Amino acid sequence: MIAAAMDLGSNTVRLLVARVGRDAIEQVLGRELAAPRLGRGLMPGQRLLPAARAEALAVLAKFTRRARDLGAQRVALGATQACRAASDGAEFVASLGRELGLERAQVLSGEEEARLSRLGVLSRLSGPAKGALLADVGGGSSELVELGRADAPAISLPLGAVSLTEAHLKGDPPRLAELKALDQAVDQGLAPVRGRRAERLVVCAGTASTLASLLLGLEVYQPERIDNLLVPLTRLEEEAARLATLPLAERRRALKLDPARADIIIAGLAIVRGLLRLLSLREITAMDSGLLEGILLDDLARA
């Protein structure tokens, strides 16, 4: 069966179209990525910006047509933090389902997002899941869940690459005081994680994929090379420090595969760095696979 999933986040919209067998993705037929930044300027309880809604709708309509052209019999949409926080988020997602003719369209709770990210990561993860903690670092929030326990409760933290950037990074490049304020905000936001132990930190979503692509020197997007890449803390810190010294225009050139992430990558890496230090770990396992794959597999299981 050919099926598709779309992930509507605070920063990006992603599409995956695949041929799926029994409980597994057999062949990827198409991928798309765009950054309408639905959550820009959003405060909890406020409405989404009309321009952001319009841009997200246009991207999702394009991606839906692409999925149907590739033969997708089902297209499922999962929306995350921006639509959780906005007063009109649920209404917007319901309208998307109707207008685009989607088989499923839902706003995911933080716990559901973590569960689906876990499902997607496990479909591609090498090595032991026992003792591993998964971090899904998003634009408006970060979700944490133990990989080795199907019944493990998830933690949703109000730490996102977009929200932290908007709150703390104004300079171009950011000033030292801004970077210190960012690290302090990350430390405060990670308070619910203090005392937890993990033998391995697995990180999925855009920050991990962007970091891995940079370190691999990828000229073309290759998710199979990103999955299971080990990134030492020292390399992460070196890359974060380098990017923080670059003006935005140079950061965009450096992030040639995803230049739209150039302004928020510093905050995303700060979250990952904070987690490693809190857990006393020396490396991450980067994963491109995650929420998108989980949405697809879960939708087919329910169908």
Phi, psi and omega in degrees: 000142175260128182220164182221154175225146175233138181245113180258101182256186179289334182248309189243165166236130181234150178232138172229126175241129186211156169271126188239132174261208181287108175061022182206148174275118184268323183207126176277125182260336181191148175223146175217153179215136174214162184231074177286349177053064182301328185270011183296133178069009186274132170250146181307133179091347177275169176274153174296147177295134180306320180295322179293320177299314183296318180293319179296318178299316181298317179295314182295324177296317178297316182293323178296317177299319179299317180296315180294321179298329179275001175098013182295125177273336176227139174231120182246140180241131172239126181251144187245227198303317182302317181282337173291321187277330185283144179294334180253016183297312181295320179296320180297315181293320177298320180293326177297318179301318180289309187294325185263356179066041182279147178286333177210136175214118184213151171273123182272133170292166177301321180293320179292320177300316179296320180298316181289323175298318177301314180301315180293318180296315182297337179290347183227353188289135171260150178084180187289140172269334180298130180083359182265141175250129178264131174242118175258098185270111184252191180281324183246345181202168175231134181249137180237138178204146176289132182282330187275358182234117180293333182262011184292133177290146180263155175242129175250120184252140179282051179238111180225153183296323179287310184296321179291322177297313181297328183279330192232336188251101182251329184284163179224095001284169182301144177282160181302319180297324178292320179294323176293319178296322177299312180297323178294319178296320177297314180301317179293319181292336181273006182308319180296347183266346183301135181095346178282153178237149176206146178267347186203137175248117178255128184239127178240177179087187195297322180298314180295316181295320180294315178300313181298318180298320178296312184292330178277347182066037185290132173265335179231140181299122181226084184301330181292336176276334179285317180305128174074015175287129177271125180241112178294151177303322181298319179291322178298314181295320178298315182291320178298317179295319179296313182295326182292341179270349185271137169299159185304319181300321179287326177296322178298320179292325179293323180266061189297332180278339181210066183297337180293345180267002188299323183281342184249355184295327180298315179292320178300315179293329178296323178295313180297316179299318179297321178295316180300316181293320181295324182270359181056045178249158187247001179199162172243158166257114181277140179227131169279321178294146180176239187302316184300313177296323179295319177300315182296309182295322180292319179298318180291324178296320179290323182289000000 
